[in-house]
């Protein structure tokens, strides 16, 4: 894998790295989204192992580390400080509402029941897909990913959109093919 951006769970990234399927020599940024969840769910060991792989390939400190979360407990902040000494924490108060609104495109939609989420996504997808860009949809598990991909394919294929799920259930070759196509 030599993509500009690679997204995955700590376990999958670690597996690809250990198998030398992921070239980390040019890795410039290591990003943890929902860092509080990843580190609080005892995934810190896997995350630190990924960090060690990057340091082995790049050298210690020769990359950026970014931790994103809406909530950081004191214990998670301590873990972040151990992983990235000298870390600078940016709190939401550091940004004005206007700065955030101009930098982020966000769509909020309410649903009455969880079963309506995919239907609502189908309704708003054309608005998200403007400009020919690509869209990532995060779900809570393999089955959800496959189900959502199937429903979106049925609904959006006739409009020229392609949809694929990317899960650990797929073979490494299939995942690599999907990453190459993305």
LUMVEX-317880 format. One record per residue: residue number from 0; residue in three letters; x, y, z of N, C-alpha, C in turn. Coordinates in steps of 0.02 Angstrom, whole numbers, padded with zeros to 5 digits, m for minus. Layout:
N
{NUM, "ala", {X, Y, Z}, {X, Y, Z}, {X, Y, Z}}
...
***
This chain:
182
{0, "unk", {00043, m00058, 00000}, {00000, 00000, 00000}, {00045, 00061, 00000}}
{1, "unk", {00036, 00104, m00049}, {00076, 00165, m00054}, {00031, 00226, m00063}}
{2, "unk", {m00029, 00224, m00036}, {m00078, 00277, m00045}, {m00057, 00338, m00004}}
{3, "unk", {m00085, 00396, m00021}, {m00072, 00456, 00017}, {m00105, 00453, 00086}}
{4, "unk", {m00163, 00422, 00088}, {m00200, 00416, 00150}, {m00222, 00344, 00158}}
{5, "unk", {m00208, 00315, 00215}, {m00230, 00247, 00230}, {m00270, 00250, 00295}}
{6, "unk", {m00329, 00223, 00294}, {m00373, 00225, 00352}, {m00389, 00154, 00373}}
{7, "unk", {m00384, 00140, 00437}, {m00400, 00073, 00461}, {m00398, 00070, 00536}}
{8, "unk", {m00417, 00013, 00561}, {m00413, 00002, 00633}, {m00340, m00008, 00651}}
{9, "unk", {m00322, 00003, 00714}, {m00252, m00009, 00734}, {m00229, m00080, 00718}}
{10, "unk", {m00273, m00129, 00729}, {m00254, m00199, 00716}, {m00240, m00212, 00642}}
{11, "unk", {m00281, m00185, 00598}, {m00271, m00196, 00526}, {m00208, m00160, 00502}}
{12, "unk", {m00199, m00098, 00523}, {m00138, m00061, 00504}, {m00076, m00098, 00530}}
{13, "unk", {m00079, m00122, 00591}, {m00023, m00159, 00620}, {m00009, m00222, 00580}}
{14, "unk", {m00061, m00259, 00563}, {m00054, m00320, 00523}, {m00022, m00305, 00455}}
{15, "unk", {m00047, m00254, 00420}, {m00018, m00236, 00355}, {00054, m00215, 00363}}
{16, "unk", {00070, m00177, 00416}, {00138, m00154, 00427}, {00186, m00211, 00441}}
{17, "unk", {00164, m00258, 00483}, {00207, m00315, 00500}, {00219, m00361, 00441}}
{18, "unk", {00170, m00365, 00396}, {00177, m00407, 00337}, {00212, m00370, 00280}}
{19, "unk", {00234, m00309, 00294}, {00269, m00268, 00244}, {00224, m00252, 00184}}
{20, "unk", {00158, m00251, 00195}, {00111, m00233, 00142}, {00098, m00158, 00143}}
{21, "unk", {00122, m00124, 00194}, {00112, m00053, 00203}, {00181, m00021, 00209}}
{22, "unk", {00198, 00022, 00161}, {00262, 00055, 00161}, {00257, 00119, 00204}}
{23, "unk", {00290, 00119, 00262}, {00284, 00174, 00308}, {00343, 00223, 00304}}
{24, "unk", {00388, 00213, 00258}, {00447, 00257, 00253}, {00428, 00329, 00238}}
{25, "unk", {00373, 00340, 00204}, {00352, 00408, 00187}, {00294, 00433, 00230}}
{26, "unk", {00279, 00396, 00283}, {00223, 00416, 00327}, {00242, 00481, 00362}}
{27, "unk", {00201, 00532, 00350}, {00215, 00597, 00379}, {00168, 00614, 00437}}
{28, "unk", {00111, 00581, 00439}, {00063, 00595, 00492}, {00029, 00532, 00516}}
{29, "unk", {00021, 00527, 00580}, {m00011, 00470, 00613}, {m00071, 00500, 00650}}
{30, "unk", {m00131, 00485, 00626}, {m00191, 00517, 00652}, {m00235, 00466, 00688}}
{31, "unk", {m00255, 00484, 00748}, {m00302, 00442, 00786}, {m00368, 00481, 00792}}
{32, "unk", {m00418, 00458, 00755}, {m00484, 00488, 00761}, {m00520, 00452, 00817}}
{33, "unk", {m00559, 00488, 00856}, {m00591, 00461, 00915}, {m00538, 00429, 00961}}
{34, "unk", {m00485, 00465, 00971}, {m00428, 00441, 01010}, {m00449, 00418, 01079}}
{35, "unk", {m00497, 00453, 01109}, {m00519, 00432, 01176}, {m00546, 00361, 01176}}
{36, "unk", {m00585, 00344, 01124}, {m00612, 00276, 01119}, {m00557, 00226, 01106}}
{37, "unk", {m00513, 00240, 01059}, {m00460, 00193, 01042}, {m00414, 00179, 01101}}
{38, "unk", {m00396, 00231, 01137}, {m00350, 00222, 01193}, {m00385, 00196, 01255}}
{39, "unk", {m00447, 00213, 01265}, {m00484, 00189, 01323}, {m00506, 00117, 01316}}
{40, "unk", {m00512, 00093, 01255}, {m00534, 00024, 01244}, {m00477, m00026, 01244}}
{41, "unk", {m00424, m00008, 01277}, {m00366, m00052, 01284}, {m00333, m00067, 01217}}
{42, "unk", {m00341, m00021, 01169}, {m00307, m00028, 01105}, {m00240, 00009, 01106}}
{43, "unk", {m00224, 00037, 01164}, {m00162, 00077, 01168}, {m00102, 00035, 01147}}
{44, "unk", {m00101, m00029, 01164}, {m00043, m00071, 01146}, {m00037, m00075, 01070}}
{45, "unk", {m00093, m00087, 01035}, {m00091, m00091, 00962}, {m00071, m00023, 00932}}
{46, "unk", {m00098, 00030, 00959}, {m00082, 00097, 00934}, {m00008, 00111, 00944}}
{47, "unk", {00019, 00094, 01002}, {00090, 00105, 01016}, {00134, 00060, 00970}}
{48, "unk", {00110, 00000, 00955}, {00147, m00044, 00909}, {00148, m00015, 00838}}
{49, "unk", {00093, 00017, 00817}, {00092, 00050, 00752}, {00143, 00108, 00754}}
{50, "unk", {00142, 00145, 00808}, {00189, 00201, 00816}, {00261, 00176, 00811}}
{51, "unk", {00276, 00119, 00841}, {00344, 00090, 00838}, {00363, 00072, 00766}}
{52, "unk", {00315, 00044, 00728}, {00328, 00028, 00658}, {00345, 00091, 00618}}
{53, "unk", {00307, 00145, 00631}, {00320, 00208, 00596}, {00389, 00234, 00615}}
{54, "unk", {00405, 00231, 00680}, {00470, 00256, 00702}, {00527, 00215, 00674}}
{55, "unk", {00516, 00151, 00666}, {00568, 00107, 00637}, {00579, 00127, 00564}}
{56, "unk", {00526, 00144, 00529}, {00532, 00162, 00458}, {00554, 00234, 00448}}
{57, "unk", {00533, 00279, 00492}, {00544, 00352, 00482}, {00596, 00381, 00529}}
{58, "unk", {00606, 00349, 00586}, {00647, 00379, 00639}, {00603, 00414, 00690}}
{59, "unk", {00623, 00413, 00751}, {00583, 00441, 00805}, {00574, 00517, 00795}}
{60, "unk", {00511, 00538, 00798}, {00496, 00609, 00793}, {00495, 00637, 00723}}
{61, "unk", {00503, 00597, 00672}, {00504, 00622, 00603}, {00435, 00616, 00570}}
{62, "unk", {00383, 00626, 00607}, {00315, 00624, 00582}, {00270, 00661, 00630}}
{63, "unk", {00211, 00679, 00608}, {00162, 00714, 00650}, {00116, 00664, 00682}}
{64, "unk", {00095, 00678, 00743}, {00043, 00638, 00775}, {m00015, 00684, 00791}}
{65, "unk", {m00074, 00663, 00771}, {m00134, 00702, 00784}, {m00185, 00657, 00819}}
{66, "unk", {m00213, 00683, 00873}, {m00263, 00647, 00911}, {m00327, 00688, 00909}}
{67, "unk", {m00380, 00659, 00883}, {m00444, 00695, 00879}, {m00495, 00662, 00924}}
{68, "unk", {m00533, 00702, 00960}, {m00586, 00676, 01001}, {m00628, 00734, 01027}}
{69, "unk", {m00691, 00721, 01037}, {m00734, 00771, 01068}, {m00725, 00772, 01143}}
{70, "unk", {m00703, 00716, 01171}, {m00694, 00710, 01244}, {m00627, 00676, 01258}}
{71, "unk", {m00589, 00706, 01303}, {m00526, 00676, 01324}, {m00527, 00673, 01400}}
{72, "unk", {m00526, 00612, 01426}, {m00519, 00605, 01498}, {m00447, 00619, 01517}}
{73, "unk", {m00434, 00632, 01580}, {m00366, 00647, 01602}, {m00320, 00587, 01588}}
{74, "unk", {m00345, 00525, 01596}, {m00302, 00467, 01583}, {m00284, 00461, 01508}}
{75, "unk", {m00331, 00479, 01464}, {m00316, 00477, 01392}, {m00266, 00532, 01375}}
{76, "unk", {m00274, 00591, 01405}, {m00226, 00646, 01393}, {m00156, 00623, 01415}}
{77, "unk", {m00151, 00588, 01471}, {m00086, 00562, 01494}, {m00057, 00513, 01444}}
{78, "unk", {m00099, 00468, 01416}, {m00075, 00421, 01366}, {m00050, 00458, 01304}}
{79, "unk", {m00087, 00509, 01282}, {m00066, 00549, 01225}, {00001, 00583, 01238}}
{80, "unk", {00009, 00609, 01298}, {00072, 00642, 01316}, {00131, 00592, 01317}}
{81, "unk", {00117, 00530, 01338}, {00170, 00479, 01336}, {00189, 00462, 01264}}
{82, "unk", {00139, 00460, 01220}, {00152, 00442, 01151}, {00183, 00501, 01112}}
{83, "unk", {00165, 00561, 01130}, {00189, 00621, 01094}, {00210, 00674, 01145}}
{84, "unk", {00268, 00666, 01175}, {00291, 00716, 01224}, {00291, 00786, 01193}}
{85, "unk", {00269, 00834, 01230}, {00266, 00903, 01204}, {00204, 00917, 01164}}
{86, "unk", {00156, 00872, 01166}, {00094, 00880, 01128}, {00059, 00946, 01145}}
{87, "unk", {00030, 00977, 01096}, {m00008, 01039, 01106}, {m00081, 01022, 01100}}
{88, "unk", {m00119, 01033, 01152}, {m00190, 01018, 01151}, {m00228, 01080, 01127}}
{89, "unk", {m00269, 01070, 01077}, {m00311, 01124, 01051}, {m00383, 01110, 01074}}
{90, "unk", {m00408, 01154, 01113}, {m00476, 01146, 01140}, {m00526, 01179, 01094}}
{91, "unk", {m00588, 01156, 01095}, {m00639, 01187, 01052}, {m00644, 01263, 01062}}
{92, "unk", {m00630, 01287, 01121}, {m00634, 01359, 01134}, {m00581, 01398, 01093}}
{93, "unk", {m00530, 01363, 01067}, {m00478, 01395, 01027}, {m00504, 01417, 00959}}
{94, "unk", {m00562, 01393, 00940}, {m00589, 01407, 00874}, {m00657, 01442, 00881}}
{95, "unk", {m00666, 01493, 00841}, {m00731, 01526, 00841}, {m00779, 01484, 00799}}
{96, "unk", {m00842, 01494, 00810}, {m00893, 01459, 00771}, {m00884, 01474, 00697}}
{97, "unk", {m00867, 01535, 00680}, {m00858, 01554, 00610}, {m00799, 01516, 00579}}
{98, "unk", {m00744, 01508, 00614}, {m00687, 01471, 00588}, {m00706, 01398, 00574}}
{99, "unk", {m00742, 01368, 00619}, {m00762, 01299, 00611}, {m00810, 01293, 00552}}
{100, "unk", {m00859, 01336, 00548}, {m00908, 01333, 00494}, {m00876, 01341, 00425}}
{101, "unk", {m00824, 01382, 00420}, {m00793, 01393, 00355}, {m00746, 01336, 00336}}
{102, "unk", {m00724, 01297, 00385}, {m00675, 01243, 00370}, {m00707, 01174, 00362}}
{103, "unk", {m00766, 01165, 00387}, {m00796, 01098, 00389}, {m00863, 01098, 00353}}
{104, "unk", {m00871, 01049, 00310}, {m00937, 01039, 00279}, {m00972, 00984, 00317}}
{105, "unk", {m01025, 01000, 00348}, {m01060, 00953, 00391}, {m01133, 00953, 00374}}
{106, "unk", {m01162, 00893, 00372}, {m01233, 00886, 00360}, {m01263, 00848, 00418}}
{107, "unk", {m01312, 00877, 00448}, {m01346, 00844, 00504}, {m01417, 00827, 00483}}
{108, "unk", {m01436, 00765, 00496}, {m01503, 00742, 00479}, {m01531, 00702, 00537}}
{109, "unk", {m01591, 00715, 00554}, {m01623, 00677, 00607}, {m01662, 00619, 00579}}
{110, "unk", {m01664, 00566, 00617}, {m01705, 00508, 00599}, {m01745, 00487, 00660}}
{111, "unk", {m01803, 00458, 00648}, {m01845, 00435, 00703}, {m01824, 00366, 00727}}
{112, "unk", {m01793, 00327, 00683}, {m01774, 00259, 00701}, {m01709, 00241, 00665}}
{113, "unk", {m01670, 00199, 00696}, {m01605, 00180, 00668}, {m01611, 00151, 00597}}
{114, "unk", {m01667, 00119, 00582}, {m01677, 00090, 00516}, {m01682, 00143, 00461}}
{115, "unk", {m01692, 00206, 00480}, {m01699, 00260, 00431}, {m01632, 00291, 00411}}
{116, "unk", {m01577, 00271, 00445}, {m01512, 00303, 00431}, {m01490, 00295, 00359}}
{117, "unk", {m01493, 00234, 00333}, {m01471, 00223, 00264}, {m01515, 00260, 00215}}
{118, "unk", {m01580, 00258, 00227}, {m01627, 00294, 00183}, {m01609, 00369, 00181}}
{119, "unk", {m01594, 00397, 00238}, {m01576, 00468, 00241}, {m01509, 00480, 00206}}
{120, "unk", {m01462, 00434, 00214}, {m01397, 00440, 00180}, {m01406, 00440, 00104}}
{121, "unk", {m01451, 00397, 00080}, {m01466, 00394, 00008}, {m01494, 00461, m00015}}
{122, "unk", {m01535, 00492, 00026}, {m01565, 00556, 00008}, {m01513, 00612, 00003}}
{123, "unk", {m01466, 00613, 00050}, {m01418, 00668, 00052}, {m01354, 00655, 00013}}
{124, "unk", {m01343, 00594, m00008}, {m01279, 00578, m00040}, {m01263, 00621, m00100}}
{125, "unk", {m01310, 00634, m00146}, {m01293, 00676, m00203}, {m01266, 00745, m00182}}
{126, "unk", {m01290, 00772, m00126}, {m01264, 00835, m00100}, {m01192, 00827, m00074}}
{127, "unk", {m01177, 00770, m00044}, {m01110, 00757, m00018}, {m01061, 00745, m00074}}
{128, "unk", {m01083, 00717, m00129}, {m01039, 00696, m00183}, {m01025, 00751, m00235}}
{129, "unk", {m01045, 00812, m00221}, {m01033, 00865, m00269}, {m00958, 00875, m00278}}
{130, "unk", {m00938, 00892, m00338}, {m00868, 00904, m00352}, {m00829, 00842, m00371}}
{131, "unk", {m00862, 00785, m00376}, {m00828, 00724, m00398}, {m00783, 00693, m00346}}
{132, "unk", {m00786, 00715, m00285}, {m00744, 00687, m00233}, {m00768, 00619, m00210}}
{133, "unk", {m00732, 00592, m00163}, {m00750, 00527, m00136}, {m00776, 00536, m00065}}
{134, "unk", {m00816, 00489, m00044}, {m00848, 00494, 00022}, {m00833, 00430, 00061}}
{135, "unk", {m00815, 00439, 00124}, {m00806, 00382, 00169}, {m00864, 00381, 00217}}
{136, "unk", {m00892, 00323, 00229}, {m00947, 00314, 00277}, {m00922, 00265, 00329}}
{137, "unk", {m00923, 00286, 00392}, {m00901, 00243, 00446}, {m00962, 00212, 00480}}
{138, "unk", {m00957, 00148, 00493}, {m01011, 00111, 00526}, {m00982, 00072, 00584}}
{139, "unk", {m01025, 00038, 00621}, {m01002, 00007, 00683}, {m00982, m00066, 00678}}
{140, "unk", {m00975, m00095, 00619}, {m00953, m00164, 00614}, {m00956, m00191, 00543}}
{141, "unk", {m00928, m00250, 00535}, {m00924, m00281, 00468}, {m00992, m00291, 00436}}
{142, "unk", {m01039, m00319, 00475}, {m01105, m00332, 00447}, {m01138, m00268, 00427}}
{143, "unk", {m01132, m00217, 00469}, {m01161, m00152, 00452}, {m01130, m00125, 00388}}
{144, "unk", {m01064, m00130, 00381}, {m01030, m00105, 00321}, {m01056, m00140, 00259}}
{145, "unk", {m01062, m00206, 00261}, {m01087, m00243, 00203}, {m01160, m00226, 00188}}
{146, "unk", {m01201, m00221, 00240}, {m01272, m00205, 00231}, {m01281, m00135, 00201}}
{147, "unk", {m01245, m00086, 00229}, {m01250, m00018, 00205}, {m01225, m00013, 00133}}
{148, "unk", {m01169, m00046, 00118}, {m01142, m00045, 00050}, {m01192, m00075, 00001}}
{149, "unk", {m01224, m00129, 00019}, {m01274, m00161, m00025}, {m01333, m00113, m00037}}
{150, "unk", {m01359, m00084, 00016}, {m01416, m00039, 00009}, {m01399, 00023, m00033}}
{151, "unk", {m01339, 00050, m00021}, {m01318, 00109, m00060}, {m01307, 00091, m00133}}
{152, "unk", {m01279, 00032, m00146}, {m01269, 00009, m00215}, {m01336, 00004, m00251}}
{153, "unk", {m01384, m00028, m00220}, {m01450, m00036, m00251}, {m01480, 00032, m00266}}
{154, "unk", {m01472, 00079, m00220}, {m01504, 00144, m00228}, {m01466, 00193, m00274}}
{155, "unk", {m01400, 00188, m00275}, {m01361, 00240, m00309}, {m01324, 00219, m00372}}
{156, "unk", {m01322, 00153, m00386}, {m01286, 00129, m00445}, {m01314, 00158, m00510}}
{157, "unk", {m01379, 00164, m00514}, {m01410, 00191, m00575}, {m01393, 00264, m00587}}
{158, "unk", {m01369, 00299, m00534}, {m01349, 00369, m00540}, {m01274, 00375, m00554}}
{159, "unk", {m01241, 00318, m00563}, {m01170, 00318, m00580}, {m01122, 00314, m00521}}
{160, "unk", {m01148, 00303, m00461}, {m01105, 00298, m00402}, {m01086, 00226, m00389}}
{161, "unk", {m01024, 00214, m00370}, {m01002, 00147, m00350}, {m00991, 00147, m00276}}
{162, "unk", {m01005, 00089, m00246}, {m01000, 00082, m00173}, {m00966, 00016, m00157}}
{163, "unk", {m00921, 00017, m00109}, {m00889, m00044, m00085}, {m00882, m00040, m00010}}
{164, "unk", {m00885, m00097, 00022}, {m00868, m00100, 00094}, {m00796, m00123, 00100}}
{165, "unk", {m00763, m00099, 00151}, {m00694, m00118, 00164}, {m00691, m00143, 00236}}
{166, "unk", {m00686, m00209, 00243}, {m00686, m00239, 00310}, {m00631, m00291, 00315}}
{167, "unk", {m00617, m00311, 00377}, {m00567, m00363, 00389}, {m00589, m00431, 00365}}
{168, "unk", {m00653, m00439, 00348}, {m00679, m00502, 00323}, {m00654, m00517, 00252}}
{169, "unk", {m00638, m00465, 00216}, {m00614, m00473, 00147}, {m00540, m00494, 00148}}
{170, "unk", {m00519, m00528, 00096}, {m00449, m00549, 00092}, {m00405, m00488, 00085}}
{171, "unk", {m00341, m00496, 00101}, {m00294, m00441, 00095}, {m00290, m00417, 00023}}
{172, "unk", {m00294, m00464, m00025}, {m00291, m00445, m00095}, {m00351, m00403, m00115}}
{173, "unk", {m00410, m00422, m00091}, {m00471, m00384, m00106}, {m00467, m00315, m00076}}
{174, "unk", {m00444, m00311, m00013}, {m00438, m00246, 00019}, {m00388, m00202, m00019}}
{175, "unk", {m00333, m00232, m00041}, {m00283, m00195, m00079}, {m00312, m00169, m00145}}
{176, "unk", {m00351, m00212, m00179}, {m00382, m00192, m00242}, {m00429, m00133, m00230}}
{177, "unk", {m00468, m00137, m00176}, {m00515, m00082, m00160}, {m00477, m00017, m00145}}
{178, "unk", {m00422, m00023, m00109}, {m00382, 00037, m00094}, {m00353, 00065, m00158}}
{179, "unk", {m00329, 00022, m00204}, {m00302, 00045, m00267}, {m00355, 00081, m00309}}
{180, "unk", {m00416, 00056, m00308}, {m00471, 00087, m00345}, {m00493, 00152, m00315}}
{181, "unk", {m00486, 00159, m00250}, {m00509, 00221, m00216}, {m00463, 00277, m00236}}
***
